[in-house]
Amino acid sequence: MPTTLAAQSRDLARRAIVVIALLALAAAIWYTASVFLLAFGGILLAVFLRFLGDKLADFIRIPRGWAFAIVVIGIALLLALACWTAVPHISAQVNQLIKMLPLGIERLEAYLRGKAWGRILLNFLPQMLASAGIAQRITALLHSIGDGIAGLVLIAALGIYLGAVPSVYRNGLLKLFPEHTRPRACEVLGEIAYTLRWWVLGQLIPMGALGIATGLGLHFLHVPLAFTLALFTAFMIFIPYIGSLIAFIVTVLVTLIHGTSDVLYVAILYLGIHSAEGYFLTPMVQRRAIYLPPALAILAQVTMGWLLGFIGFALATPLTAATLVAVKMLYLHERPEHHG
């Protein structure tokens, strides 16, 4: 009997230690969540840069280290060229956009006042906006965007260092696991890297197609600031579902300045382009990556955006996808879905 009580006491003590350790780990992650998030962004970039470097090395048959350097330098030069040629043009259009949006809001208000249902909506709108704290949220969003720009610089630096010699960091991470679990941990890391790689590709390819199609469509509809609106729409694809709605609202407000008759054509344009992107192009590119249910993706975006700001909002989807891979392989004990 005493032996049984002693064993139960030891078991209870071990469980208490585990619970305390998990709580301490959760607290540490909570207080350093932004650091972990920036590290994840660096990993995401490193996976993609390494993928491009490996493909280039296989194509022109040079050492992978040299290929990685060529990719990084090439992307840096392209970004510098884009900034040199496009930033002045974009800056001028953004200034116009900032001036136009208030006028667009006035036009929208006038249109709503001409409808019975619109007047009802306008009567309740001030209370709705006040209760939602829109002004405070917009201010917080602007601050978080500033922090996000600084975070992007850090992510770029981390991505380059991690992508240059990934084996050093991967092997170091594997040493944290017991020796008999390392093969399984290696499988999980490989599957996560595969998912992240195809998530990035699944964003960049539709982003380019969406930006070009939107720019051409708005140009033919004679919508002002077509280039800037198309660029904004393209980048909003990194925020699934919600980003498309934000881009559409901004475009509609600009269109309202030149008459409400064009809004219908803009709506048809966005509906057609986003339908083609959402139902055909993106699924075709991402069919090799993990499927993320839309409700889960939106919930992750809202939660991480609320808790961690702009960077959390932007990285919520790939982080959730990586977490799902870990859960499926470690908790549900599924085998890797992809091999290559």
BASETOR-321209 format. One line per 8 residues: number of its first residue (from 0); for each residue x, y, z of N, C-alpha, C. Coordinates in steps of 0.02 Angstrom, whole numbers. Example, Ala and Ser with C-alpha at 12.3 -4.5 7.8 and 13.67 -1.06 7.14 Angstrom:
0> 660/-284/390/615/-225/390/660/-165/390 | 642/-112/354/684/-53/357/645/2/394
end
This chain:
0> 41/-61/0/0/0/0/43/64/0 | 93/68/45/136/128/44/171/136/-23 | 191/77/-54/224/80/-119/177/110/-171 | 114/88/-170/64/113/-217/54/188/-208 | 49/210/-145/40/282/-132/101/322/-156 | 160/294/-145/221/329/-167/223/334/-243 | 203/280/-277/202/281/-350/151/332/-375 | 93/333/-343/42/382/-363/65/453/-352
8> 101/463/-296/127/530/-281/178/552/-333 | 223/505/-351/273/521/-402/240/536/-469 | 188/495/-487/153/507/-550/118/575/-549 | 87/591/-492/53/656/-486/103/714/-491 | 161/703/-460/213/756/-462/238/766/-533 | 249/709/-570/271/715/-639/220/753/-682 | 155/737/-672/103/771/-710/101/846/-693 | 110/861/-630/110/931/-609/168/969/-641
16> 226/936/-644/285/967/-674/273/979/-749 | 242/929/-782/227/936/-853/180/994/-865 | 127/999/-823/79/1053/-830/112/1121/-819 | 154/1125/-768/188/1188/-753/235/1207/-811 | 270/1156/-838/316/1169/-894/278/1193/-955 | 219/1162/-969/179/1184/-1026/153/1255/-1016 | 132/1271/-955/108/1339/-941/165/1389/-949 | 224/1370/-925/281/1415/-932/299/1425/-1005
24> 296/1370/-1044/310/1375/-1116/258/1420/-1150 | 194/1410/-1133/141/1452/-1162/151/1525/-1145 | 170/1539/-1082/183/1609/-1062/242/1638/-1100 | 295/1598/-1108/354/1622/-1145/336/1637/-1217 | 298/1592/-1248/277/1603/-1318/233/1665/-1323 | 188/1675/-1274/143/1732/-1276/182/1798/-1274 | 231/1802/-1228/268/1865/-1220/320/1875/-1274 | 338/1823/-1309/387/1830/-1364/356/1809/-1430
32> 290/1814/-1435/255/1790/-1495/278/1826/-1558 | 289/1892/-1552/310/1930/-1611/378/1906/-1637 | 422/1887/-1591/488/1861/-1611/480/1795/-1648 | 439/1750/-1620/426/1686/-1653/395/1696/-1722 | 351/1745/-1726/317/1758/-1789/366/1783/-1842 | 411/1828/-1822/462/1852/-1869/508/1795/-1890 | 525/1751/-1842/566/1693/-1859/531/1648/-1909 | 465/1639/-1900/427/1598/-1947/426/1631/-2016
40> 419/1697/-2018/422/1732/-2082/489/1722/-2116 | 543/1723/-2077/609/1711/-2105/615/1640/-2132 | 587/1592/-2096/587/1522/-2120/548/1516/-2185 | 491/1550/-2188/449/1548/-2249/488/1575/-2309 | 522/1630/-2299/561/1659/-2354/620/1614/-2372 | 653/1586/-2321/710/1543/-2333/691/1481/-2373 | 634/1452/-2357/610/1393/-2394/600/1410/-2467 | 570/1468/-2480/556/1487/-2549/621/1504/-2587
48> 665/1542/-2556/728/1560/-2589/770/1498/-2603 | 770/1451/-2555/809/1390/-2565/780/1349/-2622 | 713/1348/-2626/680/1312/-2680/701/1340/-2748 | 700/1407/-2755/721/1438/-2817/794/1424/-2832 | 836/1428/-2779/907/1414/-2789/920/1343/-2811 | 885/1295/-2781/894/1225/-2801/872/1212/-2873 | 816/1243/-2892/793/1235/-2962/843/1265/-3011 | 871/1324/-2993/920/1355/-3037/983/1313/-3041
56> 1005/1284/-2985/1065/1242/-2984/1055/1181/-3028 | 995/1150/-3025/982/1092/-3067/978/1110/-3140 | 955/1171/-3154/945/1191/-3224/1011/1209/-3259 | 1054/1246/-3225/1116/1267/-3257/1177/1229/-3230 | 1164/1182/-3184/1216/1137/-3158/1275/1175/-3127 | 1260/1212/-3074/1312/1246/-3036/1301/1228/-2963 | 1351/1240/-2919/1341/1226/-2847/1281/1263/-2819 | 1247/1229/-2772/1185/1258/-2744/1198/1324/-2707
64> 1256/1330/-2676/1271/1392/-2641/1276/1451/-2689 | 1309/1440/-2746/1313/1493/-2797/1244/1509/-2826 | 1204/1457/-2837/1137/1468/-2864/1094/1509/-2816 | 1100/1494/-2751/1063/1532/-2700/1084/1605/-2701 | 1149/1617/-2705/1173/1686/-2707/1147/1723/-2769 | 1146/1689/-2826/1120/1720/-2887/1047/1738/-2880 | 1008/1693/-2849/936/1706/-2838/926/1767/-2793 | 963/1770/-2738/955/1826/-2691/976/1892/-2724
72> 1033/1892/-2758/1055/1954/-2791/1008/1974/-2847 | 983/1924/-2885/936/1939/-2939/872/1969/-2913 | 844/1941/-2860/782/1968/-2831/794/2038/-2804 | 852/2049/-2771/868/2115/-2744/873/2167/-2800 | 904/2148/-2855/911/2194/-2911/843/2209/-2943 | 801/2158/-2949/734/2169/-2977/693/2215/-2932 | 697/2205/-2867/660/2248/-2820/686/2320/-2824 | 752/2327/-2828/781/2394/-2833/759/2429/-2897
80> 759/2391/-2953/737/2419/-3017/663/2438/-3015 | 622/2395/-2984/551/2409/-2978/539/2473/-2937 | 577/2479/-2882/569/2538/-2840/592/2601/-2877 | 646/2595/-2915/673/2653/-2951/624/2677/-3005 | 591/2631/-3038/548/2650/-3095/475/2661/-3074 | 452/2622/-3026/380/2623/-3011/361/2664/-2950 | 406/2670/-2901/388/2704/-2839/365/2776/-2850 | 400/2817/-2890/374/2886/-2900/303/2886/-2929
88> 291/2841/-2978/225/2837/-3008/173/2814/-2957 | 190/2763/-2918/144/2737/-2868/132/2790/-2814 | 184/2825/-2793/177/2876/-2741/129/2931/-2763 | 134/2953/-2827/89/3004/-2852/17/2978/-2853 | 8/2915/-2873/-60/2887/-2876/-88/2876/-2806 | -45/2856/-2758/-69/2847/-2690/-92/2913/-2660 | -55/2967/-2675/-76/3033/-2651/-144/3051/-2681 | -154/3036/-2745/-219/3048/-2776/-273/3005/-2744
96> -255/2942/-2729/-303/2897/-2698/-325/2922/-2630 | -277/2947/-2591/-294/2974/-2524/-341/3033/-2530 | -330/3074/-2582/-374/3132/-2592/-443/3112/-2618 | -444/3058/-2658/-507/3037/-2689/-554/3000/-2641 | -525/2963/-2594/-567/2920/-2551/-621/2959/-2513 | -604/3017/-2483/-658/3054/-2449/-715/3073/-2497 | -697/3093/-2559/-748/3111/-2608/-789/3049/-2626 | -756/2992/-2631/-792/2930/-2646/-841/2913/-2591
104> -820/2924/-2528/-865/2911/-2472/-925/2958/-2473 | -913/3022/-2492/-969/3069/-2498/-1017/3047/-2553 | -991/3024/-2609/-1034/3000/-2664/-1075/2939/-2641 | -1043/2895/-2605/-1078/2836/-2579/-1134/2856/-2532 | -1119/2904/-2488/-1170/2928/-2441/-1228/2959/-2479 | -1214/3000/-2530/-1267/3030/-2570/-1310/2977/-2605 | -1277/2926/-2630/-1314/2871/-2663/-1360/2836/-2613 | -1335/2823/-2553/-1375/2788/-2503/-1434/2831/-2480
112> -1424/2897/-2476/-1479/2941/-2455/-1535/2943/-2507 | -1520/2924/-2568/-1571/2921/-2620/-1613/2858/-2619 | -1596/2811/-2575/-1633/2748/-2569/-1663/2742/-2499 | -1722/2712/-2496/-1754/2704/-2431/-1713/2660/-2385 | -1688/2603/-2411/-1647/2559/-2370/-1580/2591/-2352 | -1556/2635/-2397/-1493/2670/-2384/-1499/2719/-2327 | -1557/2754/-2323/-1567/2801/-2268/-1571/2765/-2202 | -1603/2706/-2202/-1606/2666/-2140/-1536/2645/-2119
120> -1496/2624/-2168/-1428/2603/-2152/-1387/2661/-2125 | -1395/2720/-2154/-1357/2778/-2132/-1377/2799/-2061 | -1441/2788/-2043/-1463/2805/-1976/-1429/2763/-1923 | -1417/2700/-1940/-1386/2655/-1891/-1310/2654/-1897 | -1282/2680/-1952/-1211/2674/-1964/-1168/2709/-1911 | -1185/2771/-1888/-1142/2803/-1837/-1136/2761/-1774 | -1195/2733/-1751/-1191/2692/-1691/-1150/2630/-1702 | -1157/2601/-1762/-1118/2540/-1777/-1044/2555/-1778
128> -1024/2610/-1810/-953/2628/-1813/-926/2646/-1744 | -967/2681/-1705/-944/2700/-1638/-934/2639/-1594 | -982/2592/-1597/-976/2532/-1556/-918/2488/-1578 | -902/2491/-1643/-847/2450/-1668/-779/2482/-1656 | -779/2547/-1639/-715/2581/-1628/-671/2583/-1690 | -702/2600/-1747/-667/2598/-1811/-606/2644/-1811 | -615/2705/-1786/-560/2753/-1788/-499/2727/-1749 | -513/2701/-1689/-458/2674/-1649/-425/2614/-1684
136> -466/2573/-1716/-439/2514/-1750/-396/2535/-1810 | -418/2587/-1847/-379/2610/-1904/-312/2638/-1880 | -313/2677/-1825/-251/2703/-1798/-204/2647/-1777 | -232/2597/-1743/-191/2541/-1723/-164/2503/-1784 | -205/2499/-1837/-184/2465/-1897/-125/2501/-1930 | -128/2568/-1931/-74/2607/-1961/-9/2597/-1922 | -15/2596/-1855/45/2583/-1814/73/2514/-1827 | 28/2465/-1833/51/2396/-1844/82/2388/-1913
144> 57/2427/-1963/87/2424/-2030/159/2451/-2027 | 169/2505/-1988/237/2530/-1980/283/2478/-1948 | 257/2444/-1896/296/2390/-1865/306/2334/-1915 | 256/2322/-1958/261/2269/-2006/317/2281/-2057 | 326/2344/-2077/380/2360/-2125/448/2345/-2094 | 456/2364/-2030/519/2348/-1995/527/2273/-1989 | 472/2238/-1977/475/2165/-1972/495/2133/-2037 | 472/2161/-2093/489/2133/-2159/564/2137/-2172
152> 595/2191/-2149/668/2196/-2157/703/2140/-2118 | 680/2128/-2057/710/2075/-2017/696/2006/-2047 | 636/1997/-2074/619/1933/-2106/665/1921/-2166 | 678/1974/-2205/723/1967/-2263/792/1945/-2242 | 818/1976/-2189/885/1957/-2165/885/1885/-2140 | 835/1866/-2101/831/1797/-2076/824/1747/-2133 | 783/1764/-2182/772/1719/-2239/836/1705/-2277 | 877/1757/-2286/941/1748/-2322/988/1704/-2282
160> 995/1717/-2217/1041/1678/-2176/1018/1606/-2170 | 953/1596/-2158/927/1527/-2150/930/1489/-2216 | 916/1523/-2271/915/1489/-2336/984/1473/-2362 | 1035/1511/-2340/1103/1500/-2365/1130/1432/-2344 | 1120/1415/-2280/1145/1350/-2254/1090/1317/-2212 | 1037/1294/-2244/980/1267/-2205/998/1204/-2165 | 1046/1165/-2189/1063/1102/-2155/1089/1115/-2085 | 1126/1170/-2075/1153/1186/-2009/1097/1196/-1959
168> 1046/1233/-1978/990/1247/-1932/945/1186/-1924 | 933/1150/-1979/891/1090/-1975/924/1037/-1930 | 988/1025/-1939/1022/975/-1898/1026/996/-1825 | 1035/1061/-1814/1035/1086/-1745/967/1076/-1712 | 914/1088/-1750/847/1078/-1723/833/1004/-1708 | 855/961/-1753/844/889/-1743/880/862/-1682 | 935/893/-1663/972/870/-1603/933/883/-1539 | 882/925/-1542/840/937/-1484/793/879/-1469
176> 784/835/-1518/739/778/-1510/778/717/-1489 | 746/671/-1452/779/607/-1437/799/571/-1501 | 854/534/-1497/882/505/-1558/834/460/-1596 | 792/422/-1558/747/375/-1591/689/410/-1625 | 676/474/-1609/621/511/-1641/645/556/-1698 | 711/559/-1709/736/606/-1759/714/590/-1831 | 711/526/-1851/686/514/-1919/615/540/-1930 | 571/530/-1880/503/555/-1886/502/632/-1886
184> 543/662/-1844/546/735/-1843/571/762/-1909 | 619/727/-1940/645/748/-2005/589/744/-2058 | 548/692/-2055/491/687/-2101/443/745/-2093 | 429/762/-2029/382/817/-2016/410/883/-2042 | 474/896/-2029/505/958/-2053/504/961/-2130 | 517/904/-2162/516/903/-2235/446/917/-2262 | 395/889/-2230/326/900/-2253/304/972/-2242 | 326/1001/-2185/310/1071/-2172/344/1117/-2223
192> 408/1102/-2238/443/1142/-2289/409/1136/-2356 | 386/1076/-2374/351/1066/-2438/287/1108/-2440 | 249/1107/-2386/186/1144/-2383/198/1219/-2388 | 248/1244/-2351/262/1316/-2353/286/1338/-2422 | 327/1296/-2453/352/1313/-2520/295/1321/-2569 | 248/1274/-2568/193/1277/-2615/141/1329/-2595 | 139/1347/-2531/95/1401/-2511/120/1467/-2542 | 186/1478/-2538/214/1540/-2567/202/1542/-2642
200> 216/1486/-2677/204/1483/-2749/130/1493/-2764 | 88/1465/-2721/16/1472/-2730/-9/1543/-2719 | 33/1586/-2690/15/1656/-2683/46/1698/-2739 | 108/1685/-2756/143/1728/-2804/115/1721/-2874 | 101/1660/-2896/76/1650/-2964/7/1682/-2973 | -43/1667/-2930/-107/1702/-2937/-101/1777/-2926 | -54/1799/-2883/-46/1870/-2872/-27/1906/-2936 | 20/1878/-2973/40/1908/-3036/-17/1909/-3087
208> -51/1852/-3093/-107/1848/-3140/-163/1895/-3121 | -178/1898/-3056/-233/1941/-3032/-216/2014/-3043 | -154/2034/-3029/-134/2103/-3038/-138/2125/-3111 | -113/2082/-3156/-114/2100/-3228/-186/2104/-3254 | -227/2053/-3237/-296/2053/-3261/-336/2112/-3233 | -326/2127/-3169/-362/2184/-3139/-339/2250/-3170 | -274/2258/-3180/-248/2320/-3210/-275/2331/-3280 | -275/2278/-3321/-301/2285/-3389/-376/2300/-3388
216> -413/2265/-3345/-486/2276/-3342/-503/2347/-3320 | -469/2371/-3267/-483/2439/-3244/-461/2491/-3295 | -407/2477/-3332/-385/2523/-3384/-437/2529/-3439 | -464/2473/-3462/-515/2475/-3515/-581/2505/-3491 | -594/2502/-3425/-654/2534/-3397/-642/2607/-3381 | -580/2630/-3393/-561/2701/-3381/-569/2720/-3308 | -554/2672/-3264/-554/2687/-3192/-488/2720/-3174 | -489/2776/-3139/-427/2810/-3122/-384/2768/-3075
224> -319/2781/-3075/-271/2747/-3031/-272/2672/-3042 | -282/2651/-3104/-288/2579/-3119/-226/2540/-3097 | -167/2569/-3110/-105/2533/-3093/-99/2522/-3018 | -110/2574/-2978/-104/2568/-2906/-158/2522/-2878 | -219/2527/-2903/-273/2484/-2879/-259/2411/-2896 | -231/2398/-2955/-214/2330/-2975/-158/2303/-2930 | -108/2344/-2916/-54/2323/-2872/-79/2309/-2802 | -123/2351/-2777/-153/2341/-2711/-194/2277/-2710
232> -233/2265/-2762/-273/2204/-2766/-229/2142/-2767 | -173/2146/-2804/-127/2089/-2808/-98/2072/-2740 | -75/2123/-2704/-45/2110/-2639/-96/2087/-2587 | -158/2106/-2595/-210/2085/-2548/-224/2010/-2552 | -198/1976/-2603/-208/1904/-2609/-171/1867/-2553 | -121/1900/-2523/-86/1869/-2467/-130/1866/-2405 | -187/1901/-2406/-236/1896/-2352/-298/1864/-2381 | -302/1797/-2383/-358/1764/-2417/-426/1787/-2393
240> -474/1790/-2440/-544/1805/-2427/-554/1878/-2406 | -527/1898/-2349/-536/1966/-2324/-500/2017/-2368 | -441/1999/-2392/-402/2045/-2433/-438/2064/-2498 | -471/2015/-2529/-507/2029/-2591/-564/2079/-2579 | -598/2072/-2522/-653/2117/-2505/-627/2188/-2494 | -571/2194/-2459/-541/2260/-2446/-523/2294/-2512 | -491/2256/-2557/-471/2284/-2622/-532/2305/-2662 | -585/2266/-2660/-646/2284/-2697/-677/2348/-2670
248> -680/2355/-2605/-710/2414/-2574/-671/2477/-2593 | -605/2474/-2590/-563/2532/-2608/-575/2550/-2682 | -577/2500/-2725/-587/2514/-2797/-656/2544/-2810 | -707/2519/-2775/-775/2546/-2783/-777/2619/-2762 | -744/2636/-2706/-744/2705/-2683/-711/2751/-2735 | -658/2729/-2766/-626/2769/-2818/-672/2776/-2878 | -705/2721/-2896/-749/2721/-2955/-808/2767/-2944 | -833/2771/-2882/-892/2812/-2868/-880/2886/-2884
256> -818/2907/-2883/-803/2976/-2897/-822/2994/-2968 | -819/2946/-3014/-833/2958/-3084/-902/2932/-3106 | -946/2924/-3057/-1014/2904/-3073/-1029/2833/-3052 | -1090/2822/-3026/-1109/2756/-3000/-1121/2705/-3055 | -1128/2727/-3117/-1142/2679/-3171/-1083/2631/-3182 | -1022/2654/-3167/-963/2612/-3178/-955/2560/-3123 | -988/2568/-3066/-979/2522/-3011/-1001/2452/-3030 | -1055/2447/-3067/-1080/2381/-3088/-1028/2345/-3131
264> -996/2381/-3176/-946/2350/-3219/-884/2329/-3178 | -865/2371/-3130/-809/2353/-3086/-826/2292/-3045 | -888/2288/-3020/-909/2230/-2981/-907/2166/-3023 | -930/2171/-3085/-929/2113/-3130/-857/2093/-3145 | -814/2144/-3155/-743/2130/-3168/-711/2093/-3110 | -721/2118/-3049/-691/2087/-2990/-720/2017/-2978 | -785/2011/-2987/-817/1946/-2977/-789/1894/-3026 | -782/1914/-3090/-756/1868/-3140/-684/1849/-3128
272> -642/1900/-3115/-570/1887/-3105/-558/1846/-3042 | -590/1864/-2987/-580/1828/-2925/-610/1758/-2927 | -663/1749/-2965/-692/1682/-2973/-643/1637/-3011 | -614/1664/-3064/-565/1625/-3103/-503/1610/-3060 | -482/1659/-3021/-424/1648/-2978/-439/1598/-2922 | -498/1607/-2890/-514/1565/-2832/-533/1494/-2849 | -567/1484/-2906/-593/1418/-2923/-548/1379/-2971 | -504/1413/-3007/-464/1378/-3057/-389/1385/-3044
280> -364/1448/-3045/-292/1458/-3043/-261/1437/-2976 | -287/1466/-2921/-258/1450/-2856/-263/1375/-2839 | -321/1343/-2847/-324/1270/-2833/-275/1230/-2876 | -265/1251/-2939/-219/1215/-2983/-148/1221/-2957 | -129/1280/-2931/-61/1290/-2907/-52/1257/-2839 | -103/1261/-2796/-97/1238/-2727/-121/1166/-2717 | -134/1130/-2770/-160/1063/-2762/-108/1017/-2729 | -45/1038/-2730/8/998/-2699/21/1019/-2627
288> -14/1070/-2604/-6/1092/-2534/-66/1070/-2493 | -61/1079/-2428/-115/1057/-2383/-177/1100/-2393 | -235/1068/-2390/-298/1105/-2397/-315/1137/-2330 | -331/1202/-2332/-349/1239/-2272/-421/1263/-2278 | -467/1237/-2236/-537/1258/-2241/-544/1333/-2235 | -586/1365/-2276/-593/1438/-2275/-610/1466/-2206 | -657/1433/-2170/-676/1459/-2104/-617/1459/-2056 | -576/1407/-2060/-517/1403/-2017/-466/1458/-2035
296> -458/1470/-2100/-411/1521/-2123/-433/1591/-2099 | -497/1606/-2105/-523/1672/-2084/-517/1679/-2009 | -534/1627/-1972/-529/1629/-1898/-457/1640/-1877 | -410/1607/-1910/-339/1615/-1893/-317/1687/-1908 | -338/1715/-1965/-319/1783/-1983/-345/1834/-1931 | -409/1828/-1914/-439/1875/-1867/-405/1870/-1799 | -395/1809/-1775/-366/1798/-1709/-294/1824/-1706 | -253/1805/-1755/-183/1826/-1753/-175/1900/-1770
304> -219/1926/-1812/-217/1998/-1825/-234/2038/-1763 | -283/2015/-1725/-304/2049/-1663/-249/2044/-1610 | -217/1986/-1606/-168/1975/-1553/-99/2003/-1571 | -80/1998/-1635/-10/2011/-1654/-2/2064/-1707 | -56/2095/-1730/-50/2150/-1777/-43/2128/-1849 | -14/2172/-1890/-13/2162/-1962/26/2099/-1982 | 84/2087/-1952/124/2028/-1969/86/1965/-1952 | 52/1965/-1895/12/1907/-1876/-45/1895/-1926
312> -75/1949/-1949/-129/1944/-1998/-104/1915/-2063 | -44/1937/-2086/-18/1916/-2150/8/1844/-2148 | 35/1822/-2091/66/1756/-2087/20/1704/-2055 | -42/1723/-2041/-87/1676/-2007/-100/1613/-2049 | -111/1621/-2114/-128/1564/-2156/-71/1513/-2162 | -9/1533/-2180/44/1482/-2184/60/1452/-2117 | 56/1491/-2062/69/1463/-1996/17/1411/-1977 | -46/1425/-1994/-98/1376/-1981/-89/1313/-2022
320> -69/1322/-2086/-56/1264/-2129/1/1222/-2101 | 55/1254/-2078/111/1217/-2049/90/1181/-1985 | 48/1213/-1945/24/1182/-1884/-19/1121/-1900 | -60/1125/-1951/-102/1068/-1971/-59/1009/-1993 | -4/1023/-2028/41/968/-2048/69/933/-1986 | 92/973/-1937/120/944/-1876/67/903/-1838 | 6/929/-1834/-47/893/-1799/-64/828/-1834 | -69/829/-1900/-86/769/-1938/-32/715/-1931
328> 31/736/-1930/85/686/-1930/105/665/-1860 | 100/709/-1810/122/692/-1742/65/667/-1698 | 6/697/-1707/-51/677/-1664/-93/623/-1697 | -107/630/-1762/-147/580/-1797/-105/525/-1828 | -39/533/-1825/9/483/-1848/0/465/-1922 | -12/517/-1963/-18/506/-2034/51/508/-2066 | 59/473/-2122/121/474/-2158/125/536/-2202 | 185/554/-2225/190/613/-2270/147/605/-2331
336> 113/659/-2351/70/657/-2410/109/670/-2473 | 166/703/-2467/203/725/-2526/274/698/-2522 | 303/688/-2580/372/663/-2583/408/700/-2639 | 431/759/-2626/467/798/-2677/450/869/-2676
end
